[in-house]
């Protein structure tokens, strides 16, 4: 950056907004971060973030991007108790096609409560003197024309109104984003959009792990079978900080989990395998059951819009919101923030057509996660009006075959985690060697039960 007078406004104090602000500030841009609420001072719940009570993970592709933007963030999280779990070494997972083996590490996940992750990111970002936080401030709309956005109209906590000019406005306001309406107010067409809603509901509870299992335990994941005629049900156990387990149960239309503690336990017992129920039977519940239905996949294809104003970009859940069970939201946000930084740095602040380049750049990581989520959720009854397309059926059949192969082929399992962790694109699954491996199938016989070690079962109280 050579223009030290460059200014930006980032709308939304979410992880996506924080990382976007940091990405721009690292280039010398002065950033105003606008947030309608008061952000917590530490690792405490944020308002209007229902998914925060449910399972979250930061895949290695997102963790590396976040570390690039905020050097030292991984160490800070680890010091606060976050777990770094190797994939698939510390995963006990029942796929739609059988139990996964625990292969040597290919990638990793960072696991902690959402409150801890948010607070850690927030503290590091707001320590940057080039970023100013405007809390209790509502965004009323965009200022500008169909050609270029010049700023935003704001209402402060004392009901005063002002227009804040900026060389770039970033919408990171999440699922409630009003960009479609703002565009029409500027005289632009609304975006092409798609929603895939499996109808899944989530019920989550935090437990104190058995004492011997508090220093480390694998992820336990019982996946549903999405391509059956009935609803899908599943559950996930994630070890988080302070010796706790975060357990989320989920089910699609007609098989929703219960928000009642007794119903929660019964639902866990009714999954495809009882291992998760057996584990929580031996743990101490610390919270009530949190419940939410805010889980639809929703995508705005802004990068395909025939006309796009200068000085404006949309990212995070405002661009693409995913079913939280796949854990891609924060990783996509981190990778989008890196793409934002790199594109500005590569093309220069204020250059003609920069906003369209930015919108295409931030859409790439969103596209990968969208394809992964929709490729499963579109098969649940009622997810879309017309059901899966022929292309989606063909892709799903191939991925299903790869999933089956991965239960007994470590090389295929690694390729799948390459894509799931957002480290590589889906093209790695289409190489001649992958096609051949899929045709051959698993090289080892199917496992008869969950691949917990004897030591893990003993520490969890299962033997």
C-alpha positions as CSV (number, residue, x, y, z in Angstrom):
1,X,0.0,0.0,0.0
2,X,1.2,3.5,-0.9
3,X,-1.9,5.4,-0.1
4,X,-1.9,5.8,3.7
5,X,-5.1,7.8,3.6
6,X,-7.0,4.7,2.5
7,X,-10.1,4.0,4.6
8,X,-12.5,1.1,4.9
9,X,-15.7,0.3,6.8
10,X,-16.3,-3.3,7.8
11,X,-19.9,-4.0,8.9
12,X,-20.2,-6.7,11.6
13,X,-18.0,-7.7,14.5
14,X,-18.2,-11.4,13.7
15,X,-15.1,-13.6,13.1
16,X,-15.5,-12.8,9.4
17,X,-15.7,-9.0,10.1
18,X,-12.8,-9.1,12.5
19,X,-10.5,-11.0,10.1
20,X,-11.5,-8.8,7.2
21,X,-10.7,-5.7,9.3
22,X,-7.3,-7.1,10.2
23,X,-6.6,-8.1,6.6
24,X,-7.1,-4.5,5.4
25,X,-5.3,-2.9,8.3
26,X,-2.3,-5.1,7.6
27,X,-2.0,-3.1,4.3
28,X,-2.1,0.2,6.0
29,X,-5.8,0.9,5.6
30,X,-7.6,2.7,8.4
31,X,-10.6,0.6,9.3
32,X,-13.8,1.4,11.1
33,X,-15.5,-1.8,12.4
34,X,-19.2,-1.2,12.9
35,X,-21.1,-3.5,15.3
36,X,-24.8,-3.0,16.3
37,X,-24.3,-4.7,19.8
38,X,-21.7,-4.4,22.6
39,X,-19.1,-7.1,22.2
40,X,-18.1,-9.1,25.2
41,X,-14.9,-8.2,27.0
42,X,-13.8,-11.9,27.3
43,X,-14.9,-15.4,26.3
44,X,-18.6,-14.8,26.9
45,X,-21.7,-15.5,24.7
46,X,-22.5,-12.9,22.0
47,X,-26.1,-11.9,21.3
48,X,-27.8,-13.1,18.1
49,X,-25.4,-16.0,17.5
50,X,-27.4,-19.1,18.2
51,X,-25.0,-21.5,16.5
52,X,-22.3,-20.6,19.0
53,X,-23.7,-23.1,21.5
54,X,-23.2,-25.9,19.0
55,X,-20.3,-27.8,17.6
56,X,-17.6,-25.7,16.0
57,X,-14.2,-26.6,14.7
58,X,-11.5,-24.7,12.8
59,X,-10.2,-26.9,10.0
60,X,-6.4,-26.7,9.3
61,X,-7.1,-24.7,6.1
62,X,-8.8,-22.0,8.1
63,X,-6.4,-22.2,11.0
64,X,-3.4,-21.6,8.7
65,X,-5.2,-18.6,7.2
66,X,-6.0,-17.2,10.6
67,X,-2.4,-17.6,11.7
68,X,-1.3,-15.8,8.6
69,X,-3.5,-12.8,9.5
70,X,-2.9,-13.0,13.3
71,X,0.5,-14.4,14.0
72,X,0.5,-16.2,17.3
73,X,-3.3,-16.8,17.5
74,X,-2.8,-20.6,17.4
75,X,-0.5,-20.5,20.4
76,X,-2.8,-18.2,22.3
77,X,-5.7,-20.6,21.7
78,X,-3.6,-23.6,22.8
79,X,-2.5,-21.8,25.9
80,X,-6.1,-21.2,26.8
81,X,-6.9,-24.9,26.5
82,X,-7.9,-25.4,22.8
83,X,-7.0,-28.8,21.4
84,X,-5.1,-29.5,18.2
85,X,-6.4,-32.9,17.0
86,X,-4.7,-34.6,14.1
87,X,-7.0,-35.9,11.3
88,X,-7.9,-38.7,11.0
89,X,-5.7,-40.0,13.9
90,X,-7.9,-38.6,16.6
91,X,-11.2,-39.1,14.9
92,X,-13.7,-41.9,15.7
93,X,-16.2,-41.6,12.9
94,X,-19.0,-43.6,11.6
95,X,-19.5,-42.6,7.9
96,X,-22.6,-43.5,5.9
97,X,-20.5,-46.4,4.6
98,X,-18.9,-47.7,7.7
99,X,-16.3,-46.8,10.4
100,X,-13.3,-44.7,9.3
101,X,-9.9,-46.0,10.3
102,X,-7.6,-43.7,12.3
103,X,-4.9,-43.1,9.7
104,X,-1.7,-41.1,10.3
105,X,-2.1,-37.4,10.4
106,X,-3.0,-35.6,7.2
107,X,-4.4,-32.4,8.5
108,X,-5.7,-31.1,11.9
109,X,-8.5,-29.3,13.7
110,X,-8.4,-26.7,16.4
111,X,-11.2,-27.4,18.9
112,X,-12.5,-25.0,21.6
113,X,-15.7,-23.2,22.5
114,X,-16.8,-20.5,20.1
115,X,-16.7,-18.0,23.0
116,X,-13.0,-18.6,23.5
117,X,-12.2,-18.4,19.8
118,X,-14.2,-15.2,19.3
119,X,-12.6,-13.5,22.3
120,X,-9.0,-14.5,21.3
121,X,-9.5,-13.2,17.7
122,X,-11.3,-10.1,19.0
123,X,-8.5,-9.2,21.4
124,X,-5.7,-9.6,18.8
125,X,-7.6,-7.7,16.1
126,X,-8.7,-4.7,18.2
127,X,-5.1,-4.3,19.5
128,X,-4.3,-3.0,16.0
129,X,-4.3,0.8,16.3
130,X,-5.5,1.1,12.7
131,X,-8.8,-0.4,13.6
132,X,-11.5,1.6,15.4
133,X,-14.6,-0.1,16.8
134,X,-18.0,1.6,16.7
135,X,-20.3,-0.4,18.9
136,X,-24.1,0.0,19.4
137,X,-24.2,1.4,15.8
138,X,-26.8,0.4,13.3
139,X,-26.2,0.4,9.5
140,X,-29.1,2.1,7.8
141,X,-27.9,1.6,4.2
142,X,-25.2,2.2,1.7
143,X,-24.3,5.7,0.4
144,X,-23.5,6.0,-3.3
145,X,-24.8,5.1,-6.7
146,X,-25.1,2.0,-8.9
147,X,-21.6,2.7,-10.1
148,X,-19.8,3.1,-6.8
149,X,-20.4,2.9,-3.1
150,X,-19.0,5.9,-1.2
151,X,-19.8,5.0,2.4
152,X,-22.6,3.9,4.8
153,X,-25.4,5.6,6.7
154,X,-25.3,4.9,10.4
155,X,-27.4,5.5,13.5
156,X,-25.5,5.7,16.8
157,X,-26.5,4.7,20.3
158,X,-27.9,8.2,21.0
159,X,-30.0,8.0,17.8
160,X,-27.8,10.4,16.0
161,X,-27.4,9.8,12.3
162,X,-24.3,10.3,10.2
163,X,-22.7,9.2,6.9
164,X,-19.3,7.6,7.1
165,X,-17.4,7.8,3.9
166,X,-14.9,5.0,2.9
167,X,-12.9,3.8,0.0
168,X,-14.2,0.3,0.6
169,X,-17.2,-1.1,2.4
170,X,-17.2,-4.7,3.5
171,X,-20.5,-6.4,4.5
172,X,-19.8,-9.1,7.1
173,X,-23.2,-8.9,8.9
174,X,-23.9,-12.6,8.6
175,X,-27.2,-14.4,7.7
176,X,-29.2,-11.2,8.4
177,X,-27.3,-9.2,5.7
178,X,-29.4,-6.6,3.9
179,X,-27.2,-6.3,0.9
180,X,-29.9,-7.7,-1.5
181,X,-32.1,-4.8,-0.5
182,X,-29.3,-2.3,-0.5
183,X,-28.4,-3.2,-4.0
184,X,-31.9,-2.6,-5.3
185,X,-32.0,0.8,-3.4
186,X,-28.9,1.7,-5.5
187,X,-30.8,0.7,-8.7
188,X,-28.9,-2.6,-9.1
189,X,-30.6,-6.0,-9.7
190,X,-30.8,-8.4,-6.8
191,X,-28.4,-11.4,-6.7
192,X,-29.0,-14.9,-7.9
193,X,-29.5,-16.9,-4.8
194,X,-30.1,-20.5,-3.7
195,X,-31.2,-22.1,-0.4
196,X,-30.8,-25.8,0.5
197,X,-32.5,-26.4,3.8
198,X,-32.4,-29.9,5.1
199,X,-34.6,-28.8,8.0
200,X,-32.0,-30.0,10.5
201,X,-32.3,-28.9,14.1
202,X,-29.5,-29.0,16.7
203,X,-29.5,-29.8,20.4
204,X,-26.3,-29.3,22.3
205,X,-25.0,-29.8,25.8
206,X,-21.7,-29.3,27.6
207,X,-20.3,-32.1,29.8
208,X,-17.4,-32.4,32.2
209,X,-15.4,-35.4,30.8
210,X,-14.4,-38.2,33.1
211,X,-11.3,-37.1,35.0
212,X,-9.0,-39.5,33.1
213,X,-10.3,-38.3,29.7
214,X,-9.9,-34.6,30.3
215,X,-6.4,-34.1,29.0
216,X,-7.2,-35.4,25.5
217,X,-9.8,-37.5,23.8
218,X,-10.7,-38.1,20.1
219,X,-13.6,-36.5,18.2
220,X,-16.6,-38.9,18.1
221,X,-18.8,-38.4,15.0
222,X,-21.9,-40.5,14.2
223,X,-22.9,-39.4,10.7
224,X,-26.4,-39.8,9.2
225,X,-27.3,-41.6,6.0
226,X,-28.5,-38.7,3.8
227,X,-29.5,-40.8,0.8
228,X,-32.2,-42.9,2.4
229,X,-35.9,-42.2,2.2
230,X,-36.2,-41.1,5.8
231,X,-34.8,-38.2,7.9
232,X,-31.1,-38.1,8.9
233,X,-29.9,-38.2,12.5
234,X,-26.4,-38.0,14.0
235,X,-24.3,-36.7,16.8
236,X,-20.8,-35.3,17.5
237,X,-18.6,-35.1,20.6
238,X,-15.8,-32.5,20.5
239,X,-13.3,-32.1,23.3
240,X,-13.0,-28.4,24.2
241,X,-11.1,-26.4,26.9
242,X,-11.2,-27.0,30.6
243,X,-11.7,-30.8,30.4
244,X,-15.1,-30.4,28.8
245,X,-17.0,-32.2,26.0
246,X,-19.3,-30.3,23.7
247,X,-22.0,-32.7,22.4
248,X,-24.4,-31.8,19.6
249,X,-27.2,-34.1,18.4
250,X,-28.9,-33.3,15.1
251,X,-31.8,-34.5,13.0
252,X,-33.7,-33.4,9.9
253,X,-37.4,-32.9,9.4
254,X,-39.4,-35.5,11.3
255,X,-36.5,-36.6,13.5
256,X,-35.5,-33.5,15.4
257,X,-33.6,-33.9,18.7
258,X,-35.2,-32.9,22.0
259,X,-34.4,-29.8,24.1
260,X,-35.3,-31.8,27.2
261,X,-32.4,-33.4,29.0
262,X,-34.1,-36.8,29.3
263,X,-35.1,-36.7,25.6
264,X,-31.5,-35.6,24.7
265,X,-30.1,-38.8,26.3
266,X,-32.7,-41.0,24.6
267,X,-32.0,-39.4,21.2
268,X,-28.3,-40.1,21.6
269,X,-29.1,-43.7,22.5
270,X,-31.1,-44.0,19.2
271,X,-28.3,-43.1,16.9
272,X,-26.8,-45.6,14.4
273,X,-24.3,-46.7,17.2
274,X,-24.6,-46.2,21.0
275,X,-21.0,-45.2,21.6
276,X,-21.8,-41.5,22.0
277,X,-24.6,-42.2,24.4
278,X,-22.3,-44.5,26.4
279,X,-19.7,-41.7,26.6
280,X,-22.1,-39.0,27.9
281,X,-23.7,-41.5,30.4
282,X,-20.3,-41.4,32.2
283,X,-19.8,-37.6,31.9
284,X,-21.2,-34.8,34.1
285,X,-23.7,-32.4,32.4
286,X,-22.7,-28.8,33.0
287,X,-25.4,-26.9,31.0
288,X,-29.0,-27.2,29.9
289,X,-29.7,-28.3,26.3
290,X,-29.4,-25.5,23.7
291,X,-31.6,-25.8,20.7
292,X,-31.6,-24.1,17.3
293,X,-33.0,-24.4,13.7
294,X,-30.9,-21.7,12.1
295,X,-29.1,-24.2,9.9
296,X,-30.1,-23.7,6.2
297,X,-27.4,-23.4,3.5
298,X,-27.9,-20.1,1.8
299,X,-25.7,-18.7,-1.0
300,X,-25.8,-15.3,-2.9
301,X,-23.9,-15.5,-6.1
302,X,-22.7,-11.9,-6.1
303,X,-19.6,-12.7,-8.1
304,X,-22.0,-13.6,-11.0
305,X,-23.9,-10.3,-10.9
306,X,-24.0,-8.5,-14.3
307,X,-23.3,-5.1,-12.6
308,X,-21.3,-4.6,-9.4
309,X,-20.5,-1.3,-7.7
310,X,-17.0,-0.2,-7.0
311,X,-15.8,0.0,-3.4
312,X,-18.1,-2.8,-2.1
313,X,-17.6,-6.5,-1.2
314,X,-19.6,-9.1,0.7
315,X,-18.1,-12.1,2.6
316,X,-18.7,-14.5,5.5
317,X,-22.2,-15.7,6.1
318,X,-23.5,-12.6,4.3
319,X,-22.2,-14.3,1.1
320,X,-22.6,-18.0,2.0
321,X,-24.0,-19.5,5.2
322,X,-23.6,-23.2,5.7
323,X,-25.2,-25.9,7.8
324,X,-23.0,-25.6,10.9
325,X,-22.4,-29.4,11.3
326,X,-19.7,-29.3,8.6
327,X,-17.7,-26.7,10.6
328,X,-16.7,-24.6,7.6
329,X,-18.0,-21.2,8.4
330,X,-15.0,-19.8,10.3
331,X,-12.4,-21.5,8.0
332,X,-14.1,-20.0,5.0
333,X,-14.1,-16.5,6.7
334,X,-10.4,-16.8,7.4
335,X,-9.5,-17.8,3.8
336,X,-11.7,-15.1,2.4
337,X,-9.9,-12.5,4.5
338,X,-6.6,-13.7,3.2
339,X,-8.0,-13.5,-0.4
340,X,-9.2,-9.9,0.4
341,X,-5.8,-8.9,1.5
342,X,-3.9,-10.6,-1.4
343,X,-6.2,-9.2,-4.0
344,X,-5.9,-5.6,-2.8
345,X,-2.2,-6.0,-2.5
346,X,-1.9,-7.5,-6.0
347,X,-4.0,-5.0,-7.9
348,X,-3.6,-1.8,-5.8
349,X,-6.1,0.2,-3.7
350,X,-8.6,2.1,-5.7
351,X,-7.9,0.5,-9.1
352,X,-10.8,0.2,-11.5
353,X,-12.6,-3.1,-11.2
354,X,-11.1,-3.9,-7.9
355,X,-14.4,-4.7,-6.2
356,X,-15.4,-7.2,-8.8
357,X,-12.0,-8.9,-8.4
358,X,-12.5,-8.9,-4.6
359,X,-15.9,-10.4,-4.9
360,X,-14.7,-13.2,-7.1
361,X,-11.7,-13.9,-4.8
362,X,-13.7,-14.2,-1.6
363,X,-16.3,-16.4,-3.4
364,X,-13.7,-19.1,-4.1
365,X,-13.3,-20.6,-0.6
366,X,-17.1,-20.2,-0.1
367,X,-17.7,-22.1,-3.3
368,X,-15.7,-25.1,-2.0
369,X,-17.5,-25.3,1.3
370,X,-20.9,-24.8,-0.4
371,X,-20.3,-27.7,-2.7
372,X,-19.4,-29.9,0.2
373,X,-22.5,-29.0,2.3
374,X,-25.0,-29.0,-0.5
375,X,-23.7,-32.2,-1.9
376,X,-25.1,-33.9,1.2
377,X,-28.0,-31.8,2.4
378,X,-29.8,-31.6,-1.0
379,X,-30.7,-35.2,-0.6
380,X,-32.8,-34.8,2.5
381,X,-36.6,-34.7,1.9
382,X,-37.8,-31.1,1.5
383,X,-34.4,-29.5,1.2
384,X,-35.3,-27.9,-2.1
385,X,-38.4,-27.6,-4.2
386,X,-37.1,-29.7,-7.0
387,X,-34.6,-32.0,-5.3
388,X,-31.1,-32.7,-6.4
389,X,-30.1,-32.1,-10.0
390,X,-28.7,-34.9,-12.2
391,X,-25.2,-33.5,-11.8
392,X,-25.6,-33.4,-8.0
393,X,-26.7,-37.1,-8.1
394,X,-23.7,-38.1,-10.2
395,X,-21.2,-36.2,-8.0
396,X,-22.8,-37.6,-4.8
397,X,-22.6,-41.2,-6.1
398,X,-18.9,-40.7,-6.8
399,X,-18.2,-39.1,-3.4
400,X,-20.2,-41.9,-1.8
401,X,-17.9,-44.4,-3.5
402,X,-14.9,-42.5,-2.4
403,X,-16.2,-42.5,1.2
404,X,-16.7,-46.2,1.1
405,X,-13.2,-46.7,-0.3
406,X,-11.7,-44.4,2.4
407,X,-12.8,-46.8,5.1
408,X,-10.1,-49.1,3.9
409,X,-7.7,-47.0,1.9
410,X,-5.5,-44.4,3.7
411,X,-4.5,-42.6,0.4
412,X,-8.2,-41.9,-0.5
413,X,-9.0,-40.9,3.1
414,X,-6.2,-38.3,2.9
415,X,-7.5,-36.9,-0.3
416,X,-11.0,-36.6,1.2
417,X,-9.6,-34.7,4.2
418,X,-7.5,-32.5,1.8
419,X,-10.8,-31.2,0.5
420,X,-12.8,-31.3,3.8
421,X,-10.1,-29.3,5.6
422,X,-10.1,-26.7,2.8
423,X,-6.4,-27.3,2.2
424,X,-7.0,-28.3,-1.5
425,X,-9.7,-28.1,-4.1
426,X,-12.1,-30.8,-5.2
427,X,-10.0,-31.5,-8.3
428,X,-7.7,-33.7,-6.2
429,X,-10.5,-36.2,-6.1
430,X,-10.7,-36.4,-9.9
431,X,-7.1,-37.6,-10.7
432,X,-6.7,-40.9,-12.6
433,X,-5.3,-42.5,-9.4
434,X,-8.4,-41.5,-7.4
435,X,-10.7,-42.8,-10.1
436,X,-8.9,-46.1,-10.1
437,X,-9.0,-46.3,-6.3
438,X,-12.7,-45.7,-6.3
439,X,-13.2,-48.4,-8.8
440,X,-11.2,-50.9,-6.8
441,X,-12.8,-50.0,-3.4
442,X,-11.4,-50.5,0.1
443,X,-8.1,-52.3,0.5
444,X,-8.8,-53.4,4.1
445,X,-11.9,-55.1,5.5
446,X,-14.6,-53.1,7.3
447,X,-14.3,-52.4,11.0
448,X,-16.9,-54.0,13.2
449,X,-17.1,-51.2,15.7
450,X,-15.7,-47.8,16.8
451,X,-11.9,-47.7,16.7
452,X,-11.4,-46.5,20.2
453,X,-8.2,-47.8,21.8
454,X,-8.2,-49.8,25.0
455,X,-6.7,-46.9,26.9
456,X,-9.3,-44.4,25.6
457,X,-12.1,-46.8,26.6
458,X,-10.6,-47.2,30.0
459,X,-10.2,-43.4,30.5
460,X,-13.7,-42.8,29.4
461,X,-15.1,-45.4,31.8
462,X,-16.3,-47.8,29.0
463,X,-14.3,-50.7,30.5
